[in-house]
């Protein structure tokens, strides 16, 4: 079957050179490349988050006793939570998978 394709100039030049070196036709090189591309088709690799959980998986969730508004206030450095719940306050504000692991996230601005 005849068809017309637009191929980038450099790619076509390389394909022609490859065909000449291998003693093949450009058509056979293109067909071989298409076959390989279609045969090797695999689903895209999906990013998988690393498991960063800590503590007892069957234990009590320390965040359940707070509302979303209270958690937001703790994250955005509302002082009334930082002093009363220092361990929880620090665990919410740090992330061990970030380059700044263990450091407070002070660049966040409160949503209003």
C-alpha positions in Angstrom: 0.0 0.0 0.0 1.3 3.4 -0.9 1.0 6.3 1.6 2.5 9.7 2.2 4.2 10.5 5.5 5.8 13.7 6.7 9.1 12.8 8.4 11.5 15.1 10.1 14.4 15.8 7.7 17.1 14.6 10.1 15.3 11.4 10.9 14.8 10.7 7.2 18.5 11.4 6.5 19.5 9.0 9.2 17.1 6.3 8.0 18.4 6.5 4.4 22.0 6.3 5.7 21.1 3.3 7.8 19.4 1.6 4.9 22.4 2.2 2.7 24.9 0.9 5.3 22.8 -2.3 5.8 22.1 -2.8 2.1 18.3 -2.5 2.6 15.6 -0.3 1.1 14.2 2.7 3.0 10.9 0.9 2.9 12.2 -2.1 4.7 13.9 0.0 7.4 10.6 2.0 8.0 8.5 -1.2 8.1 11.0 -2.8 10.5 10.9 0.3 12.7 7.1 0.3 12.7 6.9 -3.4 13.6 9.3 -2.9 16.5 7.4 0.1 17.8 4.1 -1.7 17.7 5.4 -5.1 19.0 7.2 -3.4 22.0 4.2 -1.4 23.0 3.9 -1.5 26.8 1.7 0.5 29.1 3.3 3.7 30.4 5.2 3.4 33.7 3.2 5.0 36.4 4.9 6.7 39.3 4.4 4.9 42.5 4.6 6.9 45.7 7.2 5.4 48.2 5.6 4.0 51.3 6.5 6.6 54.0 4.1 5.4 56.6 5.3 5.3 60.2 3.8 4.0 63.4 1.4 1.1 64.0 -0.9 0.6 61.1 -3.6 -0.7 63.5 -3.1 2.1 66.0 -5.1 5.2 66.5 -4.9 7.9 63.9 -3.7 11.1 65.7 -5.4 13.3 63.2 -9.0 12.0 63.6 -9.7 14.1 66.5 -9.2 17.3 64.5 -11.4 19.0 61.9 -10.0 20.0 58.5 -10.1 23.6 59.7 -8.0 22.8 62.7 -5.5 20.8 60.6 -5.2 23.7 58.2 -4.5 26.1 61.1 -1.8 23.7 62.4 -0.2 23.5 58.9 -0.3 27.2 58.4 1.5 27.9 61.8 -1.4 29.1 63.9 0.5 29.5 67.2 -2.4 28.2 69.4 -1.8 24.7 68.0 2.0 24.8 67.7 2.5 25.1 71.5 -0.3 22.8 72.7 0.5 19.9 70.3 4.2 20.3 69.4 4.7 16.7 68.3 1.7 16.6 66.0 2.4 20.2 64.8 5.9 19.1 63.7 4.8 15.9 62.1 2.2 17.7 60.0 4.7 20.4 58.9 7.6 18.2 57.8 7.9 15.6 55.2 10.8 13.1 55.1 10.6 12.6 51.3 11.4 16.2 50.6 14.9 17.7 50.2 14.2 19.8 53.2 13.4 16.8 55.4 12.9 17.7 59.0 12.7 21.4 58.3 9.4 23.4 58.8 7.5 24.3 55.6 7.5 28.1 56.1 6.8 29.0 52.5 3.1 28.2 52.6 0.6 31.1 52.8 -2.7 30.8 54.5 -5.8 30.4 52.3 -8.3 33.2 52.7 
